[in-house]
Amino acid sequence: MNLNSSLFILVLFSLFCGLVSCNGNKTINNADIEKLGKSLNSYHSQLEQFREEFGGTYQLPNVSFFLFGMGNREKYLYKSGKLLRLIHGMQRKYFYIFTTSNRTTI
């Protein structure tokens, strides 16, 4: 993870925790930044521990579509960023896809 993505996560986390509000009532100070940095480091260490304990990570299969829905539920097809109702073919959701050198982010 590079510095820009770490700072982005830090800002999102601070917004989520209410340290910075949209109306500008609160400000973030150095103590808050240190606290958020420690929290982020703790999260990364817990994630690494979880991955070691339960098998790590793996690449998704190189398939062009995914099917969703079991039993009496509605069936969906995901392909190329589009989530379609399988029976009618109507688009329910579109996901903008960004690719990086080592993974795809939705």
Secondary structure as the mmCIF struct_conf table of DSSP 4:
data_model
#
loop_
_struct_conf.conf_type_id
_struct_conf.id
_struct_conf.beg_label_comp_id
_struct_conf.beg_label_asym_id
_struct_conf.beg_label_seq_id
_struct_conf.end_label_comp_id
_struct_conf.end_label_asym_id
_struct_conf.end_label_seq_id
HELX_RH_AL_P HELX_RH_AL_P1 LEU A 3 CYS A 17
TURN_TY1_P TURN_TY1_P1 GLY A 18 GLY A 18
BEND BEND1 LEU A 19 VAL A 20
TURN_TY1_P TURN_TY1_P2 CYS A 22 ASN A 23
BEND BEND2 GLY A 24 GLY A 24
HELX_RH_AL_P HELX_RH_AL_P2 ASN A 30 PHE A 54
TURN_TY1_P TURN_TY1_P3 GLY A 55 GLY A 55
HELX_LH_PP_P HELX_LH_PP_P1 GLN A 59 PRO A 61
BEND BEND3 SER A 64 SER A 64
STRN STRN1 PHE A 66 PHE A 68
TURN_TY1_P TURN_TY1_P4 GLY A 71 ASN A 72
BEND BEND4 ARG A 73 ARG A 73
HELX_LH_PP_P HELX_LH_PP_P2 GLU A 74 LYS A 75
STRN STRN2 TYR A 76 LYS A 79
TURN_TY1_P TURN_TY1_P5 SER A 80 GLY A 81
STRN STRN3 LYS A 82 ARG A 85
TURN_TY1_P TURN_TY1_P6 LEU A 86 HIS A 88
STRN STRN4 GLN A 91 TYR A 94
STRN STRN5 PHE A 98 THR A 99
BEND BEND5 SER A 101 ASN A 102
STRN STRN6 THR A 104 THR A 105
#
